[in-house]
Amino acid sequence: MFRQRGGQLRLTEALARGFSRYQFYQLRDEGLIEPVSRGIYRLADLPSIENPDLVAAATRFPNAVLCLISALAWHDITTQIPHQVHLAVERDARLPVLDYPPVAGYRFSGRAFSEGIEQVDVDAITLNVYNPEKTLADCFKFRNRIGMDVVLEALDLYRTRKNFRPGKLMEYARICRVANVMAPYLEAKL
């Protein structure tokens, strides 16, 4: 059952498939499985996880999308080290909460949530992450929370490290309703 799910399994999924808590905890006590996060276990004989925080968050919240500083770090367009896993959820969804890793949840609605999502495989788990252009538009939207210095640094690094596409940036800026805020900064970079 673990191997079918990439070597990881949530306790609730195991219980739904007929495992008892006793059997599950016996596997843990014998050292066959190890905890990744609360309620998430993986086979102990697998190679170590490269991104344990992202794997735990993606497993616990499969519909959430990696955003803001976490997405900037994923795309390598920031020098910031995220102290939390930043996740976007739909407006009416419950905000993600985890003891470990610490999670910061943000509510997005409509196209601001659904546009620009890429799916990537991280340690055999599918992770939803916003593309670099959508991430930059979101950063402008939340500039007062994350800091304008972080946003401007990300814009500079995006311009030098990625394929600079101002048209795509403005498309996502309109979706996120920050086109008027973002336009002067883009014009200055051209």
N, C-alpha and C positions, 0 to 999 in steps of 0.2 A: 504494500500500500504506500509506503514512503517513497519507493523508487518511482512509482507512477506519478508522484507529485514533485519530482525533482529532488527527492531526498529530504523534504521538509513537509511537516503536517501540523495543522492546528489541532489542539485537543478536541475541540467541538466537532471537527470533521471526522476524527477517529471514532468518537462516540456515536456519531450519526451512521457510521459504517459498521457498527456492531462491536467495536472494542469496548471493554469495560475500563473504568478508571484504574482498577486494580492491575489489569494486564498492562496498561500504558505505563503506570508508575513502576511496575516490575521491570519493564524494558529500560526505563531510566535508571533504576537502582542497579541493574546489571551492567550498565555502561554502554548499552547498545544504541541508545539515543541520548541526546543532550539538549538542554534548553537553550533556545536562541533569545527568546523574550518570554514574557508571561503568556502562557498558553500556546507557544510555538516551539516545536521540537524538530530536530534534524538527526539524521543518522550520524553516529559518532565516527564512523570510518570514512566519511567524506573529507575531501581536502578542506582546509580552512576557508572561511568566507571572506571575500575581499571587502565587501561593504555590509557589515552586519546590521548597521542602523537602517540602511535602505531596505535590506531584505526583510527585517522585522516589520518595518512600516508598511511595505508593499504586501506582505502576507496578512497582516492584521486589517489593512484598509485597501482592499484590491480596487475599489472604485475611486480612490483619491489620486490626485495628480501631484507629482513633485513640482514645486514652484519656488519663486523668489530666490533667496540666497542659495538654497539647496540645488535648484535647477541651474543657477549661475555656476556653482561649483561643478556640477555634473558636466556642463558644457565647457568648462575650463575658461570662463570669461570673468573671473574674479580672483582676487588674492585673499578674500575673506574665507575663514574656516567656519562653516555653519555650526553653531552650538546647539541647534535644534534641527529636526527634520521638518521642513516647511511643506505642508500639504494643503492643496486646494480641494474643497468638496463643493457639491452643488448647494444652492441656497437653502433648500429645505432639509438637507442631510445633517446628521449629528456631527459635530466637530470631533475630530479624532483626538483621543487622549490615551497616552501610554505612560507607564512609570519609567520604562527605559526602552528605547531611547526617548529623550524629551521631544515632543512634537508640538509644533505651532500650526494651528489650523486656521484656514481662511475660507470664507464663503464667497463663491463666485456664482453668478446667475447667467442663464441663457448661453449666448454665444461666447461670452467672456470665460465661461467654464469649458465649453465643448470644443472650441477652436484651438488648433495648434498642438494637439496631443500626439506625442510619439510613443510607441511602445518599444522598450528595449529589454533585453534579457540580462539580468544581473544574478549571477550564481544560481542559474536554473529557475529564477522567479521572474515573471513579467512585471516590469515597472513602467508606470505611466509617467511621462515627463513632458513638460511643455518645451517646444522648440525654442532656439535662442531668441528669435524675434518676438515671440509671444512673451517669453520670460522678461525681456527688456521692457515691453509695454506694461506688464504687470508691475515691474519694479518702479516705473514712473507713477503708476497708480498708487502704490504703497510707499512712495518716496518719503513721506513723513514718518513712517514706521521703521523703515530700514536705513534711512539716511541718504541724503542726496549725494554725498561723497561716494557711497557704494554704487549708486546708479550711474554716476558719471564715469567712474572707473570701469564699470562693466561695459558701458558704451564704447569707451576707448579700446578696451581689450577686444570687444566684438569686432570693431573696425579693423584691428591689426591681425587678429587670429582667425577670423571667420570670413566667409564670402559676404562682404558688406552689401546688403540689399535694402536701400532706404525705402523703396516702394513697398516691400513686404513689411518693414517696420511700421510704416504709416498705416498700412492696412490693419495690422493688429492694434495700433494706437487708436484707430477709429472704433474698432470693436470694443476696446477697453475704455473708451471715452476720455482719452488723454492726448488726442491729436494736437490740440492747441498748446498743451504744455510741452509736448515732445518736439514739435516742429522747430522751434528756435535752436534747440540743441543739435538736431540733425543738420540743420542748415549750417551751423558753425563747424560741423565735422566734415562737410563737403568741401 
